[in-house]
Amino acid sequence: ATTTTTQATTTTSEAPATTVAPTGDLSVERVSFGFVSAYVLVRGTEVAIVDTGQGNAAGAIEPILAELGLGWDAVGSVVLTHRHGDHVGGLSSVAEASGEAVISAGVADLGGINAPGRAIEPLEDGDTVFGSTIVATPGHTDGHICVFDPVASVLVAGDALVGEGTPFPLVDGIGGSPPEFTSDADAANESVRKLAALEPDTIWFGHGEPIVGGAAAKLTALAASL
């Protein structure tokens, strides 16, 4: 996976959102909003966005698309890991810019996400979006989900996990759902163990610095500590 970090200066339908797998290797571009990150997933000339940060997220994402030689018409999917405002606050701008892109989120979090004039498709464990697998990881919120690409061994973890540079408890550079923002601690710990079983090599976090390569052993150690 490759990364480009852009610093942002920003003050329902019933059918699962399953798409035909795009072709090409996966690359991941990070969009930093300072304390929280969103991600642009790219395969060839096709794009999916995971989370939208806050404020004018479209203005933060557009330069990344331009650097890739792509426009908003390349964005086919917008996946929201959970309902918290720091992850969905920029949804309105992204929804407007991305036109016909399918917006989706975990089914249990749909009621807490607002996209004026747009349907939000429900996602459940095992659904496929952008050639990647949706992993239900309740605990941080009831409907929290992660995005896992088994071929590239890349996990976009939302807030089911956190990384270095956060004030939260870490084991070998990785932590579980931040305790003070977690709705169900037992479920969150079980979700960490579920993610550890996937053995991802690279993890991109909603909060904290990514682990690019060698993440599986660190995640296994965290799971064993819970």
FENVEN-V216082 format. One record per backbone hydrogen bond with DSSP energy under -1.0 kcal/mol. NH is the residue of the N-H (numbers start at 1). CO is the residue of the C=O. E is the energy in kcal/mol with one decimal. If there is no record, write none. Layout:
<<NH | CO | E> <NH | CO | E>>
//
This chain:
<<6 | 30 | -1.1> <8 | 32 | -2.8> <18 | 16 | -1.8> <19 | 128 | -1.1> <27 | 42 | -2.2> <29 | 40 | -2.9> <31 | 38 | -3.0> <32 | 6 | -1.6> <33 | 36 | -3.1> <35 | 33 | -1.4> <37 | 206 | -2.1> <38 | 31 | -2.6> <39 | 50 | -2.2> <40 | 29 | -3.0> <41 | 48 | -3.5> <42 | 27 | -2.7> <43 | 46 | -2.6> <46 | 43 | -2.4> <47 | 74 | -2.4> <48 | 41 | -2.4> <49 | 77 | -2.5> <50 | 39 | -2.9> <51 | 79 | -2.9> <52 | 87 | -3.0> <57 | 55 | -2.1> <61 | 57 | -2.2> <62 | 58 | -2.5> <65 | 61 | -1.9> <66 | 62 | -2.4> <67 | 63 | -2.3> <68 | 64 | -1.4> <69 | 66 | -1.5> <70 | 65 | -3.1> <74 | 71 | -1.9> <75 | 72 | -1.6> <76 | 47 | -2.5> <77 | 47 | -1.0> <78 | 102 | -2.9> <79 | 49 | -3.2> <80 | 104 | -2.5> <87 | 84 | -2.1> <88 | 84 | -1.3> <89 | 85 | -1.9> <90 | 53 | -1.8> <91 | 88 | -1.9> <94 | 90 | -1.8> <95 | 91 | -3.4> <96 | 92 | -2.0> <97 | 93 | -2.1> <98 | 94 | -2.6> <101 | 98 | -1.5> <102 | 76 | -2.6> <104 | 78 | -2.6> <105 | 121 | -2.2> <107 | 123 | -2.0> <109 | 106 | -1.9> <112 | 109 | -1.7> <113 | 110 | -1.7> <118 | 115 | -2.7> <121 | 103 | -3.3> <123 | 105 | -2.3> <126 | 134 | -3.1> <127 | 124 | -2.3> <129 | 132 | -2.4> <132 | 129 | -2.1> <133 | 148 | -3.2> <134 | 127 | -3.1> <135 | 146 | -2.6> <137 | 144 | -2.6> <139 | 141 | -1.7> <144 | 141 | -1.1> <145 | 81 | -2.2> <146 | 135 | -2.2> <147 | 156 | -2.3> <148 | 133 | -2.8> <149 | 154 | -3.1> <153 | 149 | -1.5> <154 | 149 | -1.6> <155 | 202 | -2.6> <156 | 147 | -3.1> <157 | 204 | -2.8> <160 | 157 | -2.2> <162 | 175 | -2.2> <163 | 207 | -2.3> <171 | 174 | -3.3> <175 | 162 | -2.7> <181 | 178 | -1.8> <182 | 179 | -1.4> <183 | 139 | -1.1> <183 | 140 | -1.1> <184 | 139 | -2.3> <188 | 184 | -2.4> <189 | 185 | -2.3> <190 | 186 | -2.0> <191 | 187 | -2.1> <192 | 188 | -1.8> <193 | 189 | -1.9> <194 | 190 | -2.0> <195 | 191 | -2.4> <196 | 192 | -2.4> <197 | 193 | -1.5> <198 | 195 | -1.3> <199 | 196 | -1.3> <201 | 153 | -1.5> <202 | 153 | -2.1> <203 | 211 | -2.4> <204 | 155 | -2.8> <206 | 158 | -2.7> <209 | 164 | -2.6> <211 | 203 | -2.2> <215 | 201 | -2.1> <219 | 215 | -2.6> <220 | 216 | -2.4> <221 | 217 | -2.0> <222 | 218 | -2.0> <223 | 219 | -2.5> <224 | 220 | -2.1> <225 | 221 | -1.0>>
//
